[in-house]
Amino acid sequence: MHHSFTPGPVHLFRLGAGTDIAEGLLDFATTNGIEAAWVSYLGAVRRAAFRYYDQEGLEYHDLVVDEHLEVLTGVGNISLLDGKPFLHSHAVFGDSTGKAFGGHIAVGCEVFSLEVRIEVLDGDAPQRAFDGTTGLSLWK
Ligand code: ZN
């Protein structure tokens, strides 16, 4: 699978306190008609919710850290699943002792403040489809 794009507009914005990271990023993409993009962000959350994918059992394990955390780095992309914008994002969080952990972002990350960069990619958006080997919806 290979796609080539022309760089599109780069959006900078902030998600405010109480916003959900996954929902806030996807809302922005949907509202602005973005079908292909690369996403990065940093800031802080009041609570983190993320997932770890078990490559043997082919299922996600949900993890929640109900603490005030730094979002040390977040990365993701927007592509299409069933014709609609779909967010795939991972993030690393840091706690009050400087320890880091993270995973695949789930709904449930409550923002304290988050600075976001979305780089739109102009061209045919990658489409996701179920992949039997991994059990995931991957780029075709
Ligand atoms: Zn993932």
Backbone and ligand atoms as CSV (ligand in chain L), in Angstrom:
chain,resi,resn,atom,element,x,y,z
A,1,MET,N,N,0.847,-1.185,0.000
A,1,MET,CA,C,0.000,0.000,0.000
A,1,MET,C,C,0.881,1.233,0.000
A,2,HIS,N,N,0.622,2.116,-0.929
A,2,HIS,CA,C,1.400,3.354,-1.001
A,2,HIS,C,C,0.518,4.459,-1.561
A,3,HIS,N,N,0.543,5.601,-0.911
A,3,HIS,CA,C,-0.211,6.762,-1.365
A,3,HIS,C,C,0.727,7.951,-1.416
A,4,SER,N,N,0.521,8.803,-2.425
A,4,SER,CA,C,1.279,10.055,-2.495
A,4,SER,C,C,0.319,11.210,-2.351
A,5,PHE,N,N,0.764,12.248,-1.664
A,5,PHE,CA,C,-0.099,13.394,-1.398
A,5,PHE,C,C,0.633,14.696,-1.670
A,6,THR,N,N,-0.188,15.718,-1.857
A,6,THR,CA,C,0.312,17.085,-1.872
A,6,THR,C,C,0.009,17.663,-0.499
A,7,PRO,N,N,0.980,18.346,0.120
A,7,PRO,CA,C,0.680,18.939,1.424
A,7,PRO,C,C,-0.501,19.904,1.329
A,8,GLY,N,N,-1.434,19.750,2.225
A,8,GLY,CA,C,-2.581,20.642,2.288
A,8,GLY,C,C,-2.395,21.625,3.434
A,9,PRO,N,N,-3.477,22.293,3.836
A,9,PRO,CA,C,-3.376,23.250,4.931
A,9,PRO,C,C,-2.924,22.590,6.228
A,10,VAL,N,N,-2.203,23.345,7.024
A,10,VAL,CA,C,-1.821,22.897,8.362
A,10,VAL,C,C,-2.659,23.682,9.363
A,11,HIS,N,N,-3.372,22.979,10.213
A,11,HIS,CA,C,-4.234,23.605,11.216
A,11,HIS,C,C,-3.573,23.517,12.586
A,12,LEU,N,N,-3.571,24.624,13.289
A,12,LEU,CA,C,-3.157,24.640,14.694
A,12,LEU,C,C,-4.363,25.066,15.521
A,13,PHE,N,N,-4.635,24.329,16.567
A,13,PHE,CA,C,-5.738,24.719,17.446
A,13,PHE,C,C,-5.514,24.088,18.811
A,14,ARG,N,N,-6.371,24.468,19.735
A,14,ARG,CA,C,-6.223,23.978,21.098
A,14,ARG,C,C,-7.523,23.289,21.508
A,15,LEU,N,N,-7.391,22.151,22.155
A,15,LEU,CA,C,-8.559,21.527,22.781
A,15,LEU,C,C,-8.588,21.971,24.234
A,16,GLY,N,N,-9.736,22.426,24.665
A,16,GLY,CA,C,-9.862,22.996,26.003
A,16,GLY,C,C,-10.206,21.969,27.066
A,17,ALA,N,N,-10.163,22.438,28.310
A,17,ALA,CA,C,-10.420,21.581,29.466
A,17,ALA,C,C,-11.749,20.855,29.328
A,18,GLY,N,N,-11.712,19.565,29.629
A,18,GLY,CA,C,-12.921,18.758,29.613
A,18,GLY,C,C,-13.188,18.054,28.293
A,19,THR,N,N,-12.463,18.465,27.225
A,19,THR,CA,C,-12.646,17.815,25.922
A,19,THR,C,C,-12.064,16.405,25.963
A,20,ASP,N,N,-12.649,15.521,25.200
A,20,ASP,CA,C,-12.087,14.181,25.011
A,20,ASP,C,C,-11.115,14.241,23.816
A,21,ILE,N,N,-9.895,13.724,23.970
A,21,ILE,CA,C,-8.906,13.835,22.882
A,21,ILE,C,C,-9.429,13.194,21.598
A,22,ALA,N,N,-9.826,11.928,21.665
A,22,ALA,CA,C,-10.227,11.200,20.452
A,22,ALA,C,C,-11.439,11.865,19.799
A,23,GLU,N,N,-12.408,12.225,20.618
A,23,GLU,CA,C,-13.621,12.848,20.075
A,23,GLU,C,C,-13.324,14.243,19.521
A,24,GLY,N,N,-12.480,15.003,20.228
A,24,GLY,CA,C,-12.151,16.365,19.786
A,24,GLY,C,C,-11.414,16.374,18.461
A,25,LEU,N,N,-10.459,15.449,18.290
A,25,LEU,CA,C,-9.703,15.391,17.037
A,25,LEU,C,C,-10.600,14.933,15.893
A,26,LEU,N,N,-11.411,13.922,16.169
A,26,LEU,CA,C,-12.286,13.412,15.109
A,26,LEU,C,C,-13.361,14.444,14.737
A,27,ASP,N,N,-13.885,15.142,15.728
A,27,ASP,CA,C,-14.860,16.210,15.447
A,27,ASP,C,C,-14.260,17.257,14.516
A,28,PHE,N,N,-13.003,17.634,14.789
A,28,PHE,CA,C,-12.362,18.652,13.951
A,28,PHE,C,C,-12.262,18.148,12.509
A,29,ALA,N,N,-11.841,16.880,12.343
A,29,ALA,CA,C,-11.699,16.315,10.995
A,29,ALA,C,C,-13.049,16.258,10.287
A,30,THR,N,N,-14.058,15.802,10.991
A,30,THR,CA,C,-15.383,15.657,10.383
A,30,THR,C,C,-15.944,17.024,9.995
A,31,THR,N,N,-15.856,17.988,10.924
A,31,THR,CA,C,-16.384,19.337,10.686
A,31,THR,C,C,-15.699,20.002,9.499
A,32,ASN,N,N,-14.409,19.725,9.328
A,32,ASN,CA,C,-13.642,20.394,8.276
A,32,ASN,C,C,-13.482,19.534,7.013
A,33,GLY,N,N,-14.185,18.421,6.953
A,33,GLY,CA,C,-14.145,17.575,5.759
A,33,GLY,C,C,-12.780,16.977,5.482
A,34,ILE,N,N,-12.015,16.706,6.533
A,34,ILE,CA,C,-10.656,16.161,6.379
A,34,ILE,C,C,-10.733,14.633,6.313
A,35,GLU,N,N,-10.193,14.065,5.209
A,35,GLU,CA,C,-10.233,12.603,5.023
A,35,GLU,C,C,-8.850,11.974,5.121
A,36,ALA,N,N,-7.808,12.787,4.980
A,36,ALA,CA,C,-6.436,12.282,5.100
A,36,ALA,C,C,-5.602,13.355,5.781
A,37,ALA,N,N,-4.926,12.988,6.849
A,37,ALA,CA,C,-4.124,13.966,7.590
A,37,ALA,C,C,-3.163,13.254,8.519
A,38,TRP,N,N,-2.120,13.995,8.929
A,38,TRP,CA,C,-1.219,13.533,9.974
A,38,TRP,C,C,-1.402,14.473,11.160
A,39,VAL,N,N,-1.434,13.901,12.344
A,39,VAL,CA,C,-1.820,14.647,13.534
A,39,VAL,C,C,-0.703,14.563,14.566
A,40,SER,N,N,-0.411,15.667,15.241
A,40,SER,CA,C,0.477,15.602,16.404
A,40,SER,C,C,-0.045,16.555,17.475
A,41,TYR,N,N,0.258,16.273,18.718
A,41,TYR,CA,C,-0.261,17.089,19.813
A,41,TYR,C,C,0.568,16.917,21.082
A,42,LEU,N,N,0.432,17.902,21.967
A,42,LEU,CA,C,1.061,17.836,23.286
A,42,LEU,C,C,0.273,18.714,24.253
A,43,GLY,N,N,0.402,18.416,25.518
A,43,GLY,CA,C,-0.327,19.198,26.516
A,43,GLY,C,C,-0.447,18.408,27.797
A,44,ALA,N,N,-1.646,18.417,28.357
A,44,ALA,CA,C,-1.863,17.720,29.624
A,44,ALA,C,C,-3.296,17.203,29.681
A,45,VAL,N,N,-3.467,16.126,30.422
A,45,VAL,CA,C,-4.804,15.552,30.632
A,45,VAL,C,C,-5.059,15.381,32.127
A,46,ARG,N,N,-6.322,15.328,32.461
A,46,ARG,CA,C,-6.733,15.035,33.842
A,46,ARG,C,C,-6.846,13.532,34.061
A,47,ARG,N,N,-6.925,12.810,32.949
A,47,ARG,CA,C,-7.156,11.373,33.011
A,47,ARG,C,C,-6.776,10.821,31.641
A,48,ALA,N,N,-6.160,9.641,31.619
A,48,ALA,CA,C,-5.781,9.028,30.342
A,48,ALA,C,C,-6.482,7.683,30.174
A,49,ALA,N,N,-6.911,7.412,28.978
A,49,ALA,CA,C,-7.517,6.118,28.631
A,49,ALA,C,C,-6.866,5.661,27.333
A,50,PHE,N,N,-6.258,4.504,27.386
A,50,PHE,CA,C,-5.573,4.004,26.196
A,50,PHE,C,C,-5.625,2.488,26.186
A,51,ARG,N,N,-5.179,1.913,25.103
A,51,ARG,CA,C,-5.326,0.481,24.900
A,51,ARG,C,C,-4.005,-0.132,24.457
A,52,TYR,N,N,-3.861,-1.408,24.787
A,52,TYR,CA,C,-2.715,-2.199,24.342
A,52,TYR,C,C,-3.264,-3.352,23.519
A,53,TYR,N,N,-2.702,-3.570,22.330
A,53,TYR,CA,C,-3.214,-4.647,21.481
A,53,TYR,C,C,-2.412,-5.929,21.695
A,54,ASP,N,N,-3.104,-6.962,22.114
A,54,ASP,CA,C,-2.501,-8.277,22.335
A,54,ASP,C,C,-2.387,-8.988,20.984
A,55,GLN,N,N,-1.153,-9.156,20.499
A,55,GLN,CA,C,-0.931,-9.714,19.167
A,55,GLN,C,C,-1.173,-11.224,19.115
A,56,GLU,N,N,-1.249,-11.868,20.291
A,56,GLU,CA,C,-1.578,-13.304,20.327
A,56,GLU,C,C,-3.092,-13.485,20.359
A,57,GLY,N,N,-3.732,-12.782,21.273
A,57,GLY,CA,C,-5.178,-12.927,21.444
A,57,GLY,C,C,-5.996,-12.098,20.472
A,58,LEU,N,N,-5.302,-11.190,19.729
A,58,LEU,CA,C,-5.961,-10.307,18.760
A,58,LEU,C,C,-7.105,-9.532,19.392
A,59,GLU,N,N,-6.782,-8.925,20.555
A,59,GLU,CA,C,-7.791,-8.078,21.196
A,59,GLU,C,C,-7.095,-6.985,21.996
A,60,TYR,N,N,-7.846,-5.912,22.176
A,60,TYR,CA,C,-7.328,-4.782,22.953
A,60,TYR,C,C,-7.546,-5.001,24.437
A,61,HIS,N,N,-6.574,-4.537,25.232
A,61,HIS,CA,C,-6.743,-4.453,26.681
A,61,HIS,C,C,-6.833,-2.977,27.040
A,62,ASP,N,N,-7.876,-2.609,27.746
A,62,ASP,CA,C,-8.091,-1.207,28.103
A,62,ASP,C,C,-7.364,-0.851,29.389
A,63,LEU,N,N,-6.724,0.315,29.364
A,63,LEU,CA,C,-5.997,0.826,30.525
A,63,LEU,C,C,-6.474,2.249,30.801
A,64,VAL,N,N,-6.673,2.559,32.060
A,64,VAL,CA,C,-7.050,3.917,32.461
A,64,VAL,C,C,-6.119,4.360,33.570
A,65,VAL,N,N,-5.579,5.574,33.468
A,65,VAL,CA,C,-4.796,6.164,34.545
A,65,VAL,C,C,-5.526,7.438,34.958
A,66,ASP,N,N,-6.134,7.376,36.129
A,66,ASP,CA,C,-6.986,8.466,36.593
A,66,ASP,C,C,-6.163,9.450,37.418
A,67,GLU,N,N,-5.215,10.122,36.730
A,67,GLU,CA,C,-4.302,11.078,37.374
A,67,GLU,C,C,-4.080,12.231,36.417
A,68,HIS,N,N,-3.571,13.330,36.966
A,68,HIS,CA,C,-3.169,14.452,36.121
A,68,HIS,C,C,-1.832,14.107,35.492
A,69,LEU,N,N,-1.775,14.152,34.176
A,69,LEU,CA,C,-0.601,13.692,33.436
A,69,LEU,C,C,-0.209,14.700,32.365
A,70,GLU,N,N,1.084,14.713,32.027
A,70,GLU,CA,C,1.526,15.435,30.842
A,70,GLU,C,C,1.259,14.554,29.628
A,71,VAL,N,N,0.890,15.176,28.520
A,71,VAL,CA,C,0.881,14.460,27.245
A,71,VAL,C,C,2.219,14.802,26.601
A,72,LEU,N,N,3.168,13.871,26.723
A,72,LEU,CA,C,4.535,14.169,26.283
A,72,LEU,C,C,4.602,14.246,24.772
A,73,THR,N,N,3.915,13.329,24.125
A,73,THR,CA,C,3.805,13.403,22.677
A,73,THR,C,C,2.628,12.555,22.224
A,74,GLY,N,N,1.899,13.077,21.273
A,74,GLY,CA,C,0.789,12.341,20.668
A,74,GLY,C,C,0.952,12.399,19.165
A,75,VAL,N,N,0.652,11.297,18.522
A,75,VAL,CA,C,0.767,11.237,17.067
A,75,VAL,C,C,-0.420,10.458,16.531
A,76,GLY,N,N,-0.818,10.753,15.328
A,76,GLY,CA,C,-1.936,10.002,14.771
A,76,GLY,C,C,-2.158,10.331,13.314
A,77,ASN,N,N,-3.147,9.684,12.759
A,77,ASN,CA,C,-3.526,9.990,11.382
A,77,ASN,C,C,-5.031,9.885,11.234
A,78,ILE,N,N,-5.489,10.524,10.169
A,78,ILE,CA,C,-6.894,10.441,9.769
A,78,ILE,C,C,-6.922,9.742,8.421
A,79,SER,N,N,-7.765,8.724,8.304
A,79,SER,CA,C,-8.009,8.105,7.006
A,79,SER,C,C,-9.478,7.698,7.019
A,80,LEU,N,N,-9.892,6.885,6.060
A,80,LEU,CA,C,-11.316,6.559,5.954
A,80,LEU,C,C,-11.596,5.123,6.363
A,81,LEU,N,N,-12.664,4.960,7.143
A,81,LEU,CA,C,-13.191,3.626,7.442
A,81,LEU,C,C,-14.678,3.683,7.135
A,82,ASP,N,N,-15.137,2.801,6.248
A,82,ASP,CA,C,-16.534,2.805,5.823
A,82,ASP,C,C,-16.956,4.191,5.315
A,83,GLY,N,N,-16.031,4.849,4.617
A,83,GLY,CA,C,-16.338,6.143,3.993
A,83,GLY,C,C,-16.352,7.328,4.927
A,84,LYS,N,N,-16.023,7.100,6.203
A,84,LYS,CA,C,-16.039,8.212,7.167
A,84,LYS,C,C,-14.653,8.426,7.751
A,85,PRO,N,N,-14.327,9.688,8.133
A,85,PRO,CA,C,-13.022,9.935,8.759
A,85,PRO,C,C,-12.857,9.084,10.016
A,86,PHE,N,N,-11.653,8.516,10.141
A,86,PHE,CA,C,-11.334,7.628,11.251
A,86,PHE,C,C,-9.992,8.061,11.818
A,87,LEU,N,N,-9.923,8.186,13.145
A,87,LEU,CA,C,-8.686,8.594,13.808
A,87,LEU,C,C,-7.956,7.377,14.354
A,88,HIS,N,N,-6.650,7.309,14.073
A,88,HIS,CA,C,-5.782,6.321,14.725
A,88,HIS,C,C,-4.693,7.116,15.420
A,89,SER,N,N,-4.598,7.006,16.737
A,89,SER,CA,C,-3.648,7.837,17.468
A,89,SER,C,C,-3.037,7.083,18.647
A,90,HIS,N,N,-1.745,7.326,18.849
A,90,HIS,CA,C,-1.033,6.803,20.019
A,90,HIS,C,C,-0.462,7.989,20.790
A,91,ALA,N,N,-0.261,7.833,22.086
A,91,ALA,CA,C,0.328,8.913,22.873
A,91,ALA,C,C,1.171,8.357,24.016
A,92,VAL,N,N,2.161,9.155,24.411
A,92,VAL,CA,C,2.973,8.876,25.589
A,92,VAL,C,C,2.607,9.898,26.649
A,93,PHE,N,N,2.325,9.423,27.849
A,93,PHE,CA,C,1.968,10.277,28.981
A,93,PHE,C,C,3.078,10.210,30.023
A,94,GLY,N,N,3.216,11.299,30.793
A,94,GLY,CA,C,4.203,11.319,31.876
A,94,GLY,C,C,3.511,11.657,33.183
A,95,ASP,N,N,3.882,10.949,34.271
A,95,ASP,CA,C,3.236,11.218,35.565
A,95,ASP,C,C,4.080,12.157,36.421
A,96,SER,N,N,3.654,12.368,37.684
A,96,SER,CA,C,4.296,13.368,38.545
A,96,SER,C,C,5.713,12.983,38.941
A,97,THR,N,N,6.105,11.728,38.706
A,97,THR,CA,C,7.475,11.313,38.998
A,97,THR,C,C,8.321,11.268,37.725
A,98,GLY,N,N,7.717,11.628,36.595
A,98,GLY,CA,C,8.457,11.614,35.340
A,98,GLY,C,C,8.406,10.292,34.611
A,99,LYS,N,N,7.690,9.345,35.185
A,99,LYS,CA,C,7.571,8.049,34.503
A,99,LYS,C,C,6.651,8.189,33.296
A,100,ALA,N,N,6.971,7.444,32.250
A,100,ALA,CA,C,6.195,7.520,31.009
A,100,ALA,C,C,5.539,6.181,30.694
A,101,PHE,N,N,4.398,6.285,30.065
A,101,PHE,CA,C,3.673,5.099,29.592
A,101,PHE,C,C,2.704,5.578,28.538
A,102,GLY,N,N,2.074,4.675,27.883
A,102,GLY,CA,C,1.125,5.124,26.861
A,102,GLY,C,C,0.605,3.972,26.045
A,103,GLY,N,N,-0.050,4.304,24.962
A,103,GLY,CA,C,-0.649,3.290,24.105
A,103,GLY,C,C,-1.528,3.926,23.049
A,104,HIS,N,N,-2.436,3.090,22.570
A,104,HIS,CA,C,-3.383,3.457,21.521
A,104,HIS,C,C,-4.519,4.250,22.195
A,105,ILE,N,N,-4.699,5.477,21.767
A,105,ILE,CA,C,-5.664,6.371,22.423
A,105,ILE,C,C,-7.094,5.823,22.329
A,106,ALA,N,N,-7.767,5.844,23.456
A,106,ALA,CA,C,-9.173,5.435,23.511
A,106,ALA,C,C,-10.023,6.634,23.916
A,107,VAL,N,N,-11.309,6.514,23.731
A,107,VAL,CA,C,-12.214,7.527,24.266
A,107,VAL,C,C,-12.095,7.478,25.790
A,108,GLY,N,N,-12.008,8.666,26.419
A,108,GLY,CA,C,-11.874,8.712,27.875
A,108,GLY,C,C,-10.674,9.506,28.359
A,109,CYS,N,N,-9.887,10.084,27.405
A,109,CYS,CA,C,-8.787,10.970,27.797
A,109,CYS,C,C,-9.375,12.358,27.997
A,110,GLU,N,N,-9.403,12.819,29.241
A,110,GLU,CA,C,-9.998,14.129,29.523
A,110,GLU,C,C,-8.918,15.211,29.513
A,111,VAL,N,N,-9.048,16.123,28.560
A,111,VAL,CA,C,-8.040,17.160,28.352
A,111,VAL,C,C,-8.028,18.169,29.501
A,112,PHE,N,N,-6.802,18.605,29.880
A,112,PHE,CA,C,-6.608,19.800,30.704
A,112,PHE,C,C,-6.366,20.951,29.739
A,113,SER,N,N,-5.378,20.785,28.859
A,113,SER,CA,C,-5.186,21.670,27.712
A,113,SER,C,C,-4.324,20.915,26.712
A,114,LEU,N,N,-4.636,21.071,25.433
A,114,LEU,CA,C,-3.911,20.299,24.420
A,114,LEU,C,C,-3.693,21.161,23.182
A,115,GLU,N,N,-2.437,21.240,22.743
A,115,GLU,CA,C,-2.102,21.960,21.506
A,115,GLU,C,C,-1.961,20.940,20.389
A,116,VAL,N,N,-2.665,21.217,19.286
A,116,VAL,CA,C,-2.799,20.227,18.213
A,116,VAL,C,C,-2.342,20.818,16.884
A,117,ARG,N,N,-1.662,19.961,16.107
A,117,ARG,CA,C,-1.296,20.298,14.725
A,117,ARG,C,C,-1.901,19.218,13.839
A,118,ILE,N,N,-2.693,19.633,12.868
A,118,ILE,CA,C,-3.230,18.690,11.890
A,118,ILE,C,C,-2.769,19.135,10.504
A,119,GLU,N,N,-2.007,18.264,9.870
A,119,GLU,CA,C,-1.491,18.540,8.535
A,119,GLU,C,C,-2.349,17.773,7.532
A,120,VAL,N,N,-3.160,18.518,6.797
A,120,VAL,CA,C,-4.047,17.886,5.810
A,120,VAL,C,C,-3.215,17.386,4.637
A,121,LEU,N,N,-3.588,16.213,4.127
A,121,LEU,CA,C,-2.924,15.616,2.968
A,121,LEU,C,C,-3.919,15.581,1.827
A,122,ASP,N,N,-3.595,16.296,0.739
A,122,ASP,CA,C,-4.495,16.348,-0.416
A,122,ASP,C,C,-4.182,15.200,-1.363
A,123,GLY,N,N,-5.189,14.392,-1.651
A,123,GLY,CA,C,-5.025,13.224,-2.518
A,123,GLY,C,C,-6.057,12.190,-2.115
A,124,ASP,N,N,-5.976,11.019,-2.719
A,124,ASP,CA,C,-6.946,9.970,-2.383
A,124,ASP,C,C,-6.673,9.450,-0.983
A,125,ALA,N,N,-7.645,9.603,-0.095
A,125,ALA,CA,C,-7.463,9.198,1.299
A,125,ALA,C,C,-7.303,7.683,1.396
A,126,PRO,N,N,-6.377,7.209,2.239
A,126,PRO,CA,C,-6.274,5.771,2.487
A,126,PRO,C,C,-7.586,5.257,3.093
A,127,GLN,N,N,-7.948,4.040,2.699
A,127,GLN,CA,C,-9.170,3.427,3.227
A,127,GLN,C,C,-8.770,2.231,4.072
A,128,ARG,N,N,-9.460,2.091,5.207
A,128,ARG,CA,C,-9.189,0.962,6.090
A,128,ARG,C,C,-10.149,-0.186,5.796
A,129,ALA,N,N,-9.621,-1.404,5.952
A,129,ALA,CA,C,-10.446,-2.595,5.781
A,129,ALA,C,C,-9.951,-3.658,6.755
A,130,PHE,N,N,-10.829,-4.556,7.121
A,130,PHE,CA,C,-10.472,-5.595,8.085
A,130,PHE,C,C,-9.358,-6.478,7.534
A,131,ASP,N,N,-8.364,-6.737,8.384
A,131,ASP,CA,C,-7.221,-7.569,8.027
A,131,ASP,C,C,-7.248,-8.814,8.910
A,132,GLY,N,N,-7.399,-9.995,8.291
A,132,GLY,CA,C,-7.568,-11.232,9.039
A,132,GLY,C,C,-6.346,-11.649,9.826
A,133,THR,N,N,-5.153,-11.287,9.355
A,133,THR,CA,C,-3.919,-11.685,10.038
A,133,THR,C,C,-3.779,-10.997,11.395
A,134,THR,N,N,-4.122,-9.725,11.428
A,134,THR,CA,C,-3.942,-8.944,12.655
A,134,THR,C,C,-5.237,-8.748,13.431
A,135,GLY,N,N,-6.363,-8.913,12.784
A,135,GLY,CA,C,-7.643,-8.643,13.430
A,135,GLY,C,C,-7.960,-7.159,13.533
A,136,LEU,N,N,-7.207,-6.346,12.786
A,136,LEU,CA,C,-7.362,-4.891,12.845
A,136,LEU,C,C,-7.873,-4.351,11.512
A,137,SER,N,N,-8.412,-3.131,11.553
A,137,SER,CA,C,-8.780,-2.437,10.317
A,137,SER,C,C,-7.576,-1.631,9.849
A,138,LEU,N,N,-6.931,-2.123,8.826
A,138,LEU,CA,C,-5.674,-1.527,8.367
A,138,LEU,C,C,-5.851,-0.868,7.000
A,139,TRP,N,N,-4.885,-0.038,6.637
A,139,TRP,CA,C,-4.891,0.562,5.305
A,139,TRP,C,C,-4.807,-0.555,4.265
A,140,LYS,N,N,-5.651,-0.454,3.245
A,140,LYS,CA,C,-5.647,-1.449,2.156
A,140,LYS,C,C,-4.363,-1.328,1.348
L,1,ZN,ZN,ZN,-3.060,1.829,17.393
